[in-house]
Amino acid sequence: MTKRDILWRGIGLALCVGACSVAVAMDGSARAMFVFPFALLGLTLAINGKRVIIALRAERHGHARTAEVIHAVRVRRYRRRLDQPHP
């Protein structure tokens, strides 16, 4: 796991914990539903890490090319790893 992936997962965990804490602090108020999307976003980031960001970027370009864009990012990352010199 890369540092960037760990960072995204940490942000997701913090977002989820923060949203759940706010919801608990509201003590059953209907306004607690406003933080529910943040809890779901945090949970998604905590589980998938930086792959969520890649999927969101691909989604902006339209459904027809989503798989193609995600594949291109993976191929580019793999080639970058091969080009790095081994110590």
PDB file with one MODEL, atoms N, CA, C and O in Angstrom:
MODEL        1
ATOM      1  N   MET A   1       0.843  -1.159   0.000  1.00  0.00           N
ATOM      2  CA  MET A   1       0.000   0.000   0.000  1.00  0.00           C
ATOM      3  C   MET A   1       0.904   1.243   0.000  1.00  0.00           C
ATOM      4  O   MET A   1       1.869   1.319   0.761  1.00  0.00           O
ATOM      5  N   THR A   2       0.580   2.201  -0.854  1.00  0.00           N
ATOM      6  CA  THR A   2       1.400   3.403  -0.955  1.00  0.00           C
ATOM      7  C   THR A   2       1.027   4.406   0.125  1.00  0.00           C
ATOM      8  O   THR A   2       0.000   4.271   0.790  1.00  0.00           O
ATOM      9  N   LYS A   3       1.875   5.411   0.288  1.00  0.00           N
ATOM     10  CA  LYS A   3       1.598   6.460   1.271  1.00  0.00           C
ATOM     11  C   LYS A   3       0.328   7.218   0.910  1.00  0.00           C
ATOM     12  O   LYS A   3      -0.451   7.594   1.786  1.00  0.00           O
ATOM     13  N   ARG A   4       0.122   7.440  -0.387  1.00  0.00           N
ATOM     14  CA  ARG A   4      -1.069   8.162  -0.821  1.00  0.00           C
ATOM     15  C   ARG A   4      -2.331   7.356  -0.510  1.00  0.00           C
ATOM     16  O   ARG A   4      -3.347   7.922  -0.109  1.00  0.00           O
ATOM     17  N   ASP A   5      -2.267   6.056  -0.691  1.00  0.00           N
ATOM     18  CA  ASP A   5      -3.410   5.204  -0.389  1.00  0.00           C
ATOM     19  C   ASP A   5      -3.707   5.218   1.110  1.00  0.00           C
ATOM     20  O   ASP A   5      -4.865   5.298   1.520  1.00  0.00           O
ATOM     21  N   ILE A   6      -2.662   5.140   1.914  1.00  0.00           N
ATOM     22  CA  ILE A   6      -2.840   5.197   3.371  1.00  0.00           C
ATOM     23  C   ILE A   6      -3.424   6.549   3.767  1.00  0.00           C
ATOM     24  O   ILE A   6      -4.272   6.622   4.656  1.00  0.00           O
ATOM     25  N   LEU A   7      -2.975   7.620   3.112  1.00  0.00           N
ATOM     26  CA  LEU A   7      -3.507   8.953   3.397  1.00  0.00           C
ATOM     27  C   LEU A   7      -5.002   9.026   3.091  1.00  0.00           C
ATOM     28  O   LEU A   7      -5.777   9.528   3.905  1.00  0.00           O
ATOM     29  N   TRP A   8      -5.407   8.533   1.930  1.00  0.00           N
ATOM     30  CA  TRP A   8      -6.829   8.563   1.568  1.00  0.00           C
ATOM     31  C   TRP A   8      -7.653   7.713   2.520  1.00  0.00           C
ATOM     32  O   TRP A   8      -8.761   8.100   2.893  1.00  0.00           O
ATOM     33  N   ARG A   9      -7.133   6.568   2.915  1.00  0.00           N
ATOM     34  CA  ARG A   9      -7.857   5.710   3.861  1.00  0.00           C
ATOM     35  C   ARG A   9      -7.972   6.381   5.229  1.00  0.00           C
ATOM     36  O   ARG A   9      -9.002   6.273   5.896  1.00  0.00           O
ATOM     37  N   GLY A  10      -6.917   7.068   5.638  1.00  0.00           N
ATOM     38  CA  GLY A  10      -6.952   7.801   6.910  1.00  0.00           C
ATOM     39  C   GLY A  10      -7.959   8.943   6.880  1.00  0.00           C
ATOM     40  O   GLY A  10      -8.681   9.169   7.851  1.00  0.00           O
ATOM     41  N   ILE A  11      -8.004   9.663   5.757  1.00  0.00           N
ATOM     42  CA  ILE A  11      -8.993  10.733   5.598  1.00  0.00           C
ATOM     43  C   ILE A  11     -10.398  10.155   5.660  1.00  0.00           C
ATOM     44  O   ILE A  11     -11.282  10.732   6.294  1.00  0.00           O
ATOM     45  N   GLY A  12     -10.605   9.036   5.014  1.00  0.00           N
ATOM     46  CA  GLY A  12     -11.916   8.391   5.038  1.00  0.00           C
ATOM     47  C   GLY A  12     -12.315   7.965   6.434  1.00  0.00           C
ATOM     48  O   GLY A  12     -13.463   8.148   6.840  1.00  0.00           O
ATOM     49  N   LEU A  13     -11.374   7.398   7.171  1.00  0.00           N
ATOM     50  CA  LEU A  13     -11.659   6.965   8.533  1.00  0.00           C
ATOM     51  C   LEU A  13     -11.991   8.164   9.417  1.00  0.00           C
ATOM     52  O   LEU A  13     -12.938   8.119  10.201  1.00  0.00           O
ATOM     53  N   ALA A  14     -11.209   9.236   9.288  1.00  0.00           N
ATOM     54  CA  ALA A  14     -11.472  10.444  10.078  1.00  0.00           C
ATOM     55  C   ALA A  14     -12.834  11.044   9.730  1.00  0.00           C
ATOM     56  O   ALA A  14     -13.562  11.491  10.616  1.00  0.00           O
ATOM     57  N   LEU A  15     -13.174  11.052   8.443  1.00  0.00           N
ATOM     58  CA  LEU A  15     -14.461  11.591   8.011  1.00  0.00           C
ATOM     59  C   LEU A  15     -15.612  10.755   8.557  1.00  0.00           C
ATOM     60  O   LEU A  15     -16.618  11.302   9.009  1.00  0.00           O
ATOM     61  N   CYS A  16     -15.472   9.465   8.519  1.00  0.00           N
ATOM     62  CA  CYS A  16     -16.516   8.559   9.017  1.00  0.00           C
ATOM     63  C   CYS A  16     -16.688   8.703  10.529  1.00  0.00           C
ATOM     64  O   CYS A  16     -17.810   8.816  11.022  1.00  0.00           O
ATOM     65  N   VAL A  17     -15.581   8.699  11.256  1.00  0.00           N
ATOM     66  CA  VAL A  17     -15.644   8.826  12.714  1.00  0.00           C
ATOM     67  C   VAL A  17     -16.205  10.195  13.104  1.00  0.00           C
ATOM     68  O   VAL A  17     -17.018  10.297  14.022  1.00  0.00           O
ATOM     69  N   GLY A  18     -15.770  11.241  12.405  1.00  0.00           N
ATOM     70  CA  GLY A  18     -16.275  12.585  12.697  1.00  0.00           C
ATOM     71  C   GLY A  18     -17.764  12.708  12.449  1.00  0.00           C
ATOM     72  O   GLY A  18     -18.487  13.282  13.264  1.00  0.00           O
ATOM     73  N   ALA A  19     -18.228  12.174  11.332  1.00  0.00           N
ATOM     74  CA  ALA A  19     -19.652  12.249  11.010  1.00  0.00           C
ATOM     75  C   ALA A  19     -20.482  11.439  11.996  1.00  0.00           C
ATOM     76  O   ALA A  19     -21.557  11.872  12.413  1.00  0.00           O
ATOM     77  N   CYS A  20     -19.988  10.272  12.367  1.00  0.00           N
ATOM     78  CA  CYS A  20     -20.726   9.460  13.346  1.00  0.00           C
ATOM     79  C   CYS A  20     -20.751  10.129  14.709  1.00  0.00           C
ATOM     80  O   CYS A  20     -21.756  10.054  15.416  1.00  0.00           O
ATOM     81  N   SER A  21     -19.656  10.784  15.088  1.00  0.00           N
ATOM     82  CA  SER A  21     -19.623  11.501  16.364  1.00  0.00           C
ATOM     83  C   SER A  21     -20.615  12.650  16.384  1.00  0.00           C
ATOM     84  O   SER A  21     -21.303  12.867  17.381  1.00  0.00           O
ATOM     85  N   VAL A  22     -20.688  13.383  15.283  1.00  0.00           N
ATOM     86  CA  VAL A  22     -21.643  14.483  15.194  1.00  0.00           C
ATOM     87  C   VAL A  22     -23.070  13.950  15.269  1.00  0.00           C
ATOM     88  O   VAL A  22     -23.922  14.539  15.933  1.00  0.00           O
ATOM     89  N   ALA A  23     -23.328  12.839  14.590  1.00  0.00           N
ATOM     90  CA  ALA A  23     -24.672  12.249  14.619  1.00  0.00           C
ATOM     91  C   ALA A  23     -25.050  11.805  16.027  1.00  0.00           C
ATOM     92  O   ALA A  23     -26.193  11.988  16.445  1.00  0.00           O
ATOM     93  N   VAL A  24     -24.111  11.227  16.758  1.00  0.00           N
ATOM     94  CA  VAL A  24     -24.382  10.800  18.131  1.00  0.00           C
ATOM     95  C   VAL A  24     -24.596  12.016  19.030  1.00  0.00           C
ATOM     96  O   VAL A  24     -25.454  11.998  19.912  1.00  0.00           O
ATOM     97  N   ALA A  25     -23.814  13.069  18.804  1.00  0.00           N
ATOM     98  CA  ALA A  25     -23.939  14.282  19.619  1.00  0.00           C
ATOM     99  C   ALA A  25     -25.280  14.971  19.400  1.00  0.00           C
ATOM    100  O   ALA A  25     -25.757  15.678  20.288  1.00  0.00           O
ATOM    101  N   MET A  26     -25.892  14.782  18.249  1.00  0.00           N
ATOM    102  CA  MET A  26     -27.190  15.406  17.973  1.00  0.00           C
ATOM    103  C   MET A  26     -28.330  14.677  18.670  1.00  0.00           C
ATOM    104  O   MET A  26     -29.469  15.145  18.655  1.00  0.00           O
ATOM    105  N   ASP A  27     -28.031  13.537  19.279  1.00  0.00           N
ATOM    106  CA  ASP A  27     -28.961  12.814  20.134  1.00  0.00           C
ATOM    107  C   ASP A  27     -30.321  12.555  19.484  1.00  0.00           C
ATOM    108  O   ASP A  27     -31.361  12.935  20.022  1.00  0.00           O
ATOM    109  N   GLY A  28     -30.298  11.908  18.330  1.00  0.00           N
ATOM    110  CA  GLY A  28     -31.551  11.491  17.699  1.00  0.00           C
ATOM    111  C   GLY A  28     -32.266  12.566  16.908  1.00  0.00           C
ATOM    112  O   GLY A  28     -33.401  12.358  16.479  1.00  0.00           O
ATOM    113  N   SER A  29     -31.640  13.692  16.705  1.00  0.00           N
ATOM    114  CA  SER A  29     -32.264  14.769  15.944  1.00  0.00           C
ATOM    115  C   SER A  29     -32.358  14.387  14.461  1.00  0.00           C
ATOM    116  O   SER A  29     -31.536  13.629  13.947  1.00  0.00           O
ATOM    117  N   ALA A  30     -33.361  14.920  13.801  1.00  0.00           N
ATOM    118  CA  ALA A  30     -33.510  14.652  12.367  1.00  0.00           C
ATOM    119  C   ALA A  30     -32.368  15.286  11.570  1.00  0.00           C
ATOM    120  O   ALA A  30     -32.086  14.870  10.446  1.00  0.00           O
ATOM    121  N   ARG A  31     -31.718  16.285  12.151  1.00  0.00           N
ATOM    122  CA  ARG A  31     -30.586  16.931  11.472  1.00  0.00           C
ATOM    123  C   ARG A  31     -29.381  15.998  11.351  1.00  0.00           C
ATOM    124  O   ARG A  31     -28.457  16.267  10.583  1.00  0.00           O
ATOM    125  N   ALA A  32     -29.394  14.912  12.105  1.00  0.00           N
ATOM    126  CA  ALA A  32     -28.298  13.945  12.019  1.00  0.00           C
ATOM    127  C   ALA A  32     -28.232  13.316  10.634  1.00  0.00           C
ATOM    128  O   ALA A  32     -27.180  12.817  10.232  1.00  0.00           O
ATOM    129  N   MET A  33     -29.326  13.332   9.909  1.00  0.00           N
ATOM    130  CA  MET A  33     -29.336  12.767   8.553  1.00  0.00           C
ATOM    131  C   MET A  33     -28.478  13.576   7.584  1.00  0.00           C
ATOM    132  O   MET A  33     -28.086  13.070   6.533  1.00  0.00           O
ATOM    133  N   PHE A  34     -28.182  14.835   7.931  1.00  0.00           N
ATOM    134  CA  PHE A  34     -27.344  15.663   7.060  1.00  0.00           C
ATOM    135  C   PHE A  34     -25.892  15.195   7.057  1.00  0.00           C
ATOM    136  O   PHE A  34     -25.173  15.436   6.087  1.00  0.00           O
ATOM    137  N   VAL A  35     -25.450  14.537   8.118  1.00  0.00           N
ATOM    138  CA  VAL A  35     -24.068  14.047   8.160  1.00  0.00           C
ATOM    139  C   VAL A  35     -23.950  12.609   7.657  1.00  0.00           C
ATOM    140  O   VAL A  35     -22.841  12.094   7.513  1.00  0.00           O
ATOM    141  N   PHE A  36     -25.065  11.969   7.392  1.00  0.00           N
ATOM    142  CA  PHE A  36     -25.056  10.588   6.908  1.00  0.00           C
ATOM    143  C   PHE A  36     -24.277  10.429   5.595  1.00  0.00           C
ATOM    144  O   PHE A  36     -23.503   9.479   5.476  1.00  0.00           O
ATOM    145  N   PRO A  37     -24.448  11.323   4.598  1.00  0.00           N
ATOM    146  CA  PRO A  37     -23.640  11.178   3.373  1.00  0.00           C
ATOM    147  C   PRO A  37     -22.139  11.271   3.630  1.00  0.00           C
ATOM    148  O   PRO A  37     -21.354  10.604   2.956  1.00  0.00           O
ATOM    149  N   PHE A  38     -21.734  12.093   4.601  1.00  0.00           N
ATOM    150  CA  PHE A  38     -20.309  12.198   4.919  1.00  0.00           C
ATOM    151  C   PHE A  38     -19.788  10.906   5.554  1.00  0.00           C
ATOM    152  O   PHE A  38     -18.654  10.494   5.310  1.00  0.00           O
ATOM    153  N   ALA A  39     -20.626  10.281   6.363  1.00  0.00           N
ATOM    154  CA  ALA A  39     -20.237   9.000   6.957  1.00  0.00           C
ATOM    155  C   ALA A  39     -20.077   7.935   5.874  1.00  0.00           C
ATOM    156  O   ALA A  39     -19.140   7.139   5.920  1.00  0.00           O
ATOM    157  N   LEU A  40     -20.982   7.919   4.907  1.00  0.00           N
ATOM    158  CA  LEU A  40     -20.881   6.944   3.814  1.00  0.00           C
ATOM    159  C   LEU A  40     -19.654   7.210   2.938  1.00  0.00           C
ATOM    160  O   LEU A  40     -18.960   6.277   2.533  1.00  0.00           O
ATOM    161  N   LEU A  41     -19.392   8.489   2.648  1.00  0.00           N
ATOM    162  CA  LEU A  41     -18.202   8.834   1.863  1.00  0.00           C
ATOM    163  C   LEU A  41     -16.937   8.424   2.613  1.00  0.00           C
ATOM    164  O   LEU A  41     -16.011   7.872   2.018  1.00  0.00           O
ATOM    165  N   GLY A  42     -16.898   8.689   3.906  1.00  0.00           N
ATOM    166  CA  GLY A  42     -15.745   8.303   4.716  1.00  0.00           C
ATOM    167  C   GLY A  42     -15.541   6.804   4.750  1.00  0.00           C
ATOM    168  O   GLY A  42     -14.412   6.321   4.666  1.00  0.00           O
ATOM    169  N   LEU A  43     -16.631   6.070   4.874  1.00  0.00           N
ATOM    170  CA  LEU A  43     -16.537   4.608   4.888  1.00  0.00           C
ATOM    171  C   LEU A  43     -16.022   4.084   3.547  1.00  0.00           C
ATOM    172  O   LEU A  43     -15.191   3.176   3.503  1.00  0.00           O
ATOM    173  N   THR A  44     -16.517   4.660   2.470  1.00  0.00           N
ATOM    174  CA  THR A  44     -16.056   4.253   1.132  1.00  0.00           C
ATOM    175  C   THR A  44     -14.573   4.534   0.952  1.00  0.00           C
ATOM    176  O   THR A  44     -13.842   3.693   0.429  1.00  0.00           O
ATOM    177  N   LEU A  45     -14.118   5.717   1.384  1.00  0.00           N
ATOM    178  CA  LEU A  45     -12.700   6.044   1.288  1.00  0.00           C
ATOM    179  C   LEU A  45     -11.858   5.140   2.179  1.00  0.00           C
ATOM    180  O   LEU A  45     -10.771   4.721   1.781  1.00  0.00           O
ATOM    181  N   ALA A  46     -12.341   4.836   3.370  1.00  0.00           N
ATOM    182  CA  ALA A  46     -11.577   3.998   4.286  1.00  0.00           C
ATOM    183  C   ALA A  46     -11.401   2.585   3.728  1.00  0.00           C
ATOM    184  O   ALA A  46     -10.375   1.947   3.966  1.00  0.00           O
ATOM    185  N   ILE A  47     -12.385   2.102   2.995  1.00  0.00           N
ATOM    186  CA  ILE A  47     -12.304   0.744   2.450  1.00  0.00           C
ATOM    187  C   ILE A  47     -11.496   0.709   1.156  1.00  0.00           C
ATOM    188  O   ILE A  47     -10.649  -0.168   0.982  1.00  0.00           O
ATOM    189  N   ASN A  48     -11.746   1.651   0.247  1.00  0.00           N
ATOM    190  CA  ASN A  48     -11.140   1.586  -1.085  1.00  0.00           C
ATOM    191  C   ASN A  48      -9.939   2.503  -1.296  1.00  0.00           C
ATOM    192  O   ASN A  48      -9.189   2.307  -2.252  1.00  0.00           O
ATOM    193  N   GLY A  49      -9.740   3.469  -0.457  1.00  0.00           N
ATOM    194  CA  GLY A  49      -8.583   4.348  -0.579  1.00  0.00           C
ATOM    195  C   GLY A  49      -8.599   5.182  -1.845  1.00  0.00           C
ATOM    196  O   GLY A  49      -9.628   5.740  -2.226  1.00  0.00           O
ATOM    197  N   LYS A  50      -7.438   5.260  -2.497  1.00  0.00           N
ATOM    198  CA  LYS A  50      -7.304   6.151  -3.657  1.00  0.00           C
ATOM    199  C   LYS A  50      -8.065   5.659  -4.885  1.00  0.00           C
ATOM    200  O   LYS A  50      -8.240   6.418  -5.838  1.00  0.00           O
ATOM    201  N   ARG A  51      -8.519   4.414  -4.881  1.00  0.00           N
ATOM    202  CA  ARG A  51      -9.289   3.926  -6.024  1.00  0.00           C
ATOM    203  C   ARG A  51     -10.593   4.684  -6.183  1.00  0.00           C
ATOM    204  O   ARG A  51     -11.109   4.802  -7.294  1.00  0.00           O
ATOM    205  N   VAL A  52     -11.136   5.202  -5.086  1.00  0.00           N
ATOM    206  CA  VAL A  52     -12.364   6.000  -5.154  1.00  0.00           C
ATOM    207  C   VAL A  52     -12.105   7.268  -5.953  1.00  0.00           C
ATOM    208  O   VAL A  52     -12.929   7.661  -6.779  1.00  0.00           O
ATOM    209  N   ILE A  53     -10.978   7.905  -5.716  1.00  0.00           N
ATOM    210  CA  ILE A  53     -10.641   9.143  -6.413  1.00  0.00           C
ATOM    211  C   ILE A  53     -10.452   8.870  -7.900  1.00  0.00           C
ATOM    212  O   ILE A  53     -10.896   9.662  -8.732  1.00  0.00           O
ATOM    213  N   ILE A  54      -9.808   7.778  -8.241  1.00  0.00           N
ATOM    214  CA  ILE A  54      -9.624   7.419  -9.647  1.00  0.00           C
ATOM    215  C   ILE A  54     -10.977   7.178 -10.313  1.00  0.00           C
ATOM    216  O   ILE A  54     -11.204   7.614 -11.442  1.00  0.00           O
ATOM    217  N   ALA A  55     -11.860   6.494  -9.624  1.00  0.00           N
ATOM    218  CA  ALA A  55     -13.192   6.223 -10.185  1.00  0.00           C
ATOM    219  C   ALA A  55     -13.993   7.519 -10.352  1.00  0.00           C
ATOM    220  O   ALA A  55     -14.718   7.674 -11.335  1.00  0.00           O
ATOM    221  N   LEU A  56     -13.869   8.448  -9.401  1.00  0.00           N
ATOM    222  CA  LEU A  56     -14.580   9.728  -9.523  1.00  0.00           C
ATOM    223  C   LEU A  56     -14.053  10.540 -10.705  1.00  0.00           C
ATOM    224  O   LEU A  56     -14.827  11.166 -11.430  1.00  0.00           O
ATOM    225  N   ARG A  57     -12.736  10.526 -10.895  1.00  0.00           N
ATOM    226  CA  ARG A  57     -12.165  11.225 -12.057  1.00  0.00           C
ATOM    227  C   ARG A  57     -12.661  10.609 -13.356  1.00  0.00           C
ATOM    228  O   ARG A  57     -13.006  11.320 -14.300  1.00  0.00           O
ATOM    229  N   ALA A  58     -12.692   9.293 -13.397  1.00  0.00           N
ATOM    230  CA  ALA A  58     -13.151   8.600 -14.601  1.00  0.00           C
ATOM    231  C   ALA A  58     -14.624   8.880 -14.850  1.00  0.00           C
ATOM    232  O   ALA A  58     -15.050   9.003 -15.998  1.00  0.00           O
ATOM    233  N   GLU A  59     -15.390   8.979 -13.794  1.00  0.00           N
ATOM    234  CA  GLU A  59     -16.827   9.219 -13.915  1.00  0.00           C
ATOM    235  C   GLU A  59     -17.127  10.588 -14.527  1.00  0.00           C
ATOM    236  O   GLU A  59     -18.129  10.754 -15.224  1.00  0.00           O
ATOM    237  N   ARG A  60     -16.272  11.553 -14.268  1.00  0.00           N
ATOM    238  CA  ARG A  60     -16.480  12.898 -14.835  1.00  0.00           C
ATOM    239  C   ARG A  60     -16.406  12.890 -16.359  1.00  0.00           C
ATOM    240  O   ARG A  60     -16.979  13.762 -17.011  1.00  0.00           O
ATOM    241  N   HIS A  61     -15.715  11.926 -16.922  1.00  0.00           N
ATOM    242  CA  HIS A  61     -15.536  11.893 -18.373  1.00  0.00           C
ATOM    243  C   HIS A  61     -16.626  11.114 -19.099  1.00  0.00           C
ATOM    244  O   HIS A  61     -16.561  10.961 -20.319  1.00  0.00           O
ATOM    245  N   GLY A  62     -17.602  10.632 -18.391  1.00  0.00           N
ATOM    246  CA  GLY A  62     -18.709   9.932 -19.033  1.00  0.00           C
ATOM    247  C   GLY A  62     -18.654   8.429 -18.840  1.00  0.00           C
ATOM    248  O   GLY A  62     -17.584   7.847 -18.661  1.00  0.00           O
ATOM    249  N   HIS A  63     -19.821   7.814 -18.878  1.00  0.00           N
ATOM    250  CA  HIS A  63     -19.916   6.378 -18.633  1.00  0.00           C
ATOM    251  C   HIS A  63     -19.268   5.536 -19.722  1.00  0.00           C
ATOM    252  O   HIS A  63     -18.787   4.436 -19.450  1.00  0.00           O
ATOM    253  N   ALA A  64     -19.250   6.023 -20.913  1.00  0.00           N
ATOM    254  CA  ALA A  64     -18.733   5.221 -22.029  1.00  0.00           C
ATOM    255  C   ALA A  64     -17.242   4.931 -21.874  1.00  0.00           C
ATOM    256  O   ALA A  64     -16.760   3.903 -22.349  1.00  0.00           O
ATOM    257  N   ARG A  65     -16.514   5.821 -21.218  1.00  0.00           N
ATOM    258  CA  ARG A  65     -15.066   5.671 -21.128  1.00  0.00           C
ATOM    259  C   ARG A  65     -14.574   5.331 -19.728  1.00  0.00           C
ATOM    260  O   ARG A  65     -13.362   5.303 -19.514  1.00  0.00           O
ATOM    261  N   THR A  66     -15.445   5.073 -18.774  1.00  0.00           N
ATOM    262  CA  THR A  66     -15.034   4.863 -17.387  1.00  0.00           C
ATOM    263  C   THR A  66     -14.024   3.726 -17.248  1.00  0.00           C
ATOM    264  O   THR A  66     -12.960   3.922 -16.660  1.00  0.00           O
ATOM    265  N   ALA A  67     -14.328   2.571 -17.765  1.00  0.00           N
ATOM    266  CA  ALA A  67     -13.419   1.425 -17.646  1.00  0.00           C
ATOM    267  C   ALA A  67     -12.096   1.698 -18.358  1.00  0.00           C
ATOM    268  O   ALA A  67     -11.032   1.302 -17.883  1.00  0.00           O
ATOM    269  N   GLU A  68     -12.173   2.372 -19.489  1.00  0.00           N
ATOM    270  CA  GLU A  68     -10.968   2.681 -20.257  1.00  0.00           C
ATOM    271  C   GLU A  68     -10.042   3.617 -19.478  1.00  0.00           C
ATOM    272  O   GLU A  68      -8.826   3.425 -19.483  1.00  0.00           O
ATOM    273  N   VAL A  69     -10.595   4.611 -18.821  1.00  0.00           N
ATOM    274  CA  VAL A  69      -9.784   5.569 -18.062  1.00  0.00           C
ATOM    275  C   VAL A  69      -9.166   4.897 -16.845  1.00  0.00           C
ATOM    276  O   VAL A  69      -7.992   5.120 -16.550  1.00  0.00           O
ATOM    277  N   ILE A  70      -9.927   4.087 -16.140  1.00  0.00           N
ATOM    278  CA  ILE A  70      -9.385   3.373 -14.977  1.00  0.00           C
ATOM    279  C   ILE A  70      -8.263   2.437 -15.405  1.00  0.00           C
ATOM    280  O   ILE A  70      -7.237   2.349 -14.730  1.00  0.00           O
ATOM    281  N   HIS A  71      -8.448   1.746 -16.508  1.00  0.00           N
ATOM    282  CA  HIS A  71      -7.409   0.846 -17.015  1.00  0.00           C
ATOM    283  C   HIS A  71      -6.161   1.637 -17.402  1.00  0.00           C
ATOM    284  O   HIS A  71      -5.046   1.195 -17.127  1.00  0.00           O
ATOM    285  N   ALA A  72      -6.331   2.791 -18.031  1.00  0.00           N
ATOM    286  CA  ALA A  72      -5.186   3.606 -18.441  1.00  0.00           C
ATOM    287  C   ALA A  72      -4.382   4.063 -17.229  1.00  0.00           C
ATOM    288  O   ALA A  72      -3.152   4.085 -17.284  1.00  0.00           O
ATOM    289  N   VAL A  73      -5.046   4.425 -16.141  1.00  0.00           N
ATOM    290  CA  VAL A  73      -4.341   4.834 -14.928  1.00  0.00           C
ATOM    291  C   VAL A  73      -3.540   3.669 -14.362  1.00  0.00           C
ATOM    292  O   VAL A  73      -2.395   3.849 -13.948  1.00  0.00           O
ATOM    293  N   ARG A  74      -4.122   2.493 -14.340  1.00  0.00           N
ATOM    294  CA  ARG A  74      -3.413   1.319 -13.824  1.00  0.00           C
ATOM    295  C   ARG A  74      -2.206   0.971 -14.682  1.00  0.00           C
ATOM    296  O   ARG A  74      -1.143   0.644 -14.154  1.00  0.00           O
ATOM    297  N   VAL A  75      -2.362   1.038 -15.996  1.00  0.00           N
ATOM    298  CA  VAL A  75      -1.253   0.731 -16.903  1.00  0.00           C
ATOM    299  C   VAL A  75      -0.130   1.749 -16.731  1.00  0.00           C
ATOM    300  O   VAL A  75       1.044   1.379 -16.691  1.00  0.00           O
ATOM    301  N   ARG A  76      -0.487   3.034 -16.630  1.00  0.00           N
ATOM    302  CA  ARG A  76       0.503   4.093 -16.461  1.00  0.00           C
ATOM    303  C   ARG A  76       1.266   3.902 -15.149  1.00  0.00           C
ATOM    304  O   ARG A  76       2.484   4.076 -15.104  1.00  0.00           O
ATOM    305  N   ARG A  77       0.557   3.547 -14.095  1.00  0.00           N
ATOM    306  CA  ARG A  77       1.192   3.325 -12.793  1.00  0.00           C
ATOM    307  C   ARG A  77       2.123   2.115 -12.852  1.00  0.00           C
ATOM    308  O   ARG A  77       3.216   2.153 -12.287  1.00  0.00           O
ATOM    309  N   TYR A  78       1.706   1.042 -13.528  1.00  0.00           N
ATOM    310  CA  TYR A  78       2.519  -0.154 -13.646  1.00  0.00           C
ATOM    311  C   TYR A  78       3.800   0.138 -14.428  1.00  0.00           C
ATOM    312  O   TYR A  78       4.881  -0.315 -14.052  1.00  0.00           O
ATOM    313  N   ARG A  79       3.672   0.892 -15.508  1.00  0.00           N
ATOM    314  CA  ARG A  79       4.857   1.231 -16.315  1.00  0.00           C
ATOM    315  C   ARG A  79       5.813   2.114 -15.527  1.00  0.00           C
ATOM    316  O   ARG A  79       7.030   1.975 -15.643  1.00  0.00           O
ATOM    317  N   ARG A  80       5.263   3.023 -14.724  1.00  0.00           N
ATOM    318  CA  ARG A  80       6.096   3.914 -13.915  1.00  0.00           C
ATOM    319  C   ARG A  80       6.903   3.090 -12.923  1.00  0.00           C
ATOM    320  O   ARG A  80       8.071   3.385 -12.669  1.00  0.00           O
ATOM    321  N   ARG A  81       6.269   2.040 -12.353  1.00  0.00           N
ATOM    322  CA  ARG A  81       6.975   1.174 -11.419  1.00  0.00           C
ATOM    323  C   ARG A  81       8.104   0.414 -12.097  1.00  0.00           C
ATOM    324  O   ARG A  81       9.161   0.204 -11.502  1.00  0.00           O
ATOM    325  N   LEU A  82       7.882  -0.001 -13.349  1.00  0.00           N
ATOM    326  CA  LEU A  82       8.921  -0.737 -14.082  1.00  0.00           C
ATOM    327  C   LEU A  82      10.097   0.154 -14.444  1.00  0.00           C
ATOM    328  O   LEU A  82      11.232  -0.315 -14.533  1.00  0.00           O
ATOM    329  N   ASP A  83       9.829   1.451 -14.655  1.00  0.00           N
ATOM    330  CA  ASP A  83      10.882   2.376 -15.067  1.00  0.00           C
ATOM    331  C   ASP A  83      11.786   2.803 -13.908  1.00  0.00           C
ATOM    332  O   ASP A  83      12.881   3.315 -14.142  1.00  0.00           O
ATOM    333  N   GLN A  84      11.348   2.604 -12.678  1.00  0.00           N
ATOM    334  CA  GLN A  84      12.152   3.016 -11.544  1.00  0.00           C
ATOM    335  C   GLN A  84      13.344   2.086 -11.386  1.00  0.00           C
ATOM    336  O   GLN A  84      13.210   0.867 -11.492  1.00  0.00           O
ATOM    337  N   PRO A  85      14.525   2.676 -11.127  1.00  0.00           N
ATOM    338  CA  PRO A  85      15.710   1.828 -10.934  1.00  0.00           C
ATOM    339  C   PRO A  85      15.614   1.087  -9.612  1.00  0.00           C
ATOM    340  O   PRO A  85      15.079   1.604  -8.631  1.00  0.00           O
ATOM    341  N   HIS A  86      16.136  -0.121  -9.602  1.00  0.00           N
ATOM    342  CA  HIS A  86      16.113  -0.930  -8.389  1.00  0.00           C
ATOM    343  C   HIS A  86      17.385  -0.657  -7.601  1.00  0.00           C
ATOM    344  O   HIS A  86      18.483  -0.723  -8.155  1.00  0.00           O
ATOM    345  N   PRO A  87      17.250  -0.350  -6.309  1.00  0.00           N
ATOM    346  CA  PRO A  87      18.465  -0.060  -5.494  1.00  0.00           C
ATOM    347  C   PRO A  87      19.248  -1.286  -5.158  1.00  0.00           C
ATOM    348  O   PRO A  87      20.277  -1.199  -4.489  1.00  0.00           O
TER     349      PRO A  87
ENDMDL
END
